[in-house]
Amino acid sequence: YLQKKSDEEIVDLFIPVLTEKNLNPDKVYVTGVCRLVKERVNFIRELWEQSSFFFIAPESFDEKSVKEKWKDGSSQLLKEIQTVISSAQDFDPPLLKEFVSNHIHEKQYNMGQVMNALRICIVGASKGPDLFEIISMIGKEETLKRIEFGMRTVNK
């Protein structure tokens, strides 16, 4: 039934869940989040499971994702991506994706290795909508903090 509701209706149903979590984000922001994750859920409460990382940075990382996706050298690759992202002037998702992808291709890195490690840092697991949509929404400062935290934490 959620698929038939407008983003605004879903937001109005999701706001009380966010309020329970002591969050009071901007309604425009919540609308953007709902737009990205609504097709991944069947019930309003599932929105939190699919979108919590938009509101709260991961404090831990899914062990299965780390074991499968975090490789030797991931931290070094992420250090470079952190520099690339910090120099990005435009945080529009397609442009940011192209900017980061160009760096990965120029360096001849494994795209999957870089993107999987980056997703783990940003989301805390191997899930979620388009990574550059997430990064664009949480912003440059938050993205850089999450990468830094991931590089320090995952390798322990």
Secondary structure, 3 states (H helix, E strand, C coil): CHHHCCHHHHHHHHHHHHHHCCCCCCHHHHHHHHHHHHHHCCCHHHHHHHHHHHHCCCCCCCHHHHHHHCCCCHHHHHHHHHHHHHHCCCCCHHHHHHHHHHHHHHHCCCHHHHHHHHHHHHHCCCCCCCHHHHHHHHCHHHHHHHHHHHHHHHCC
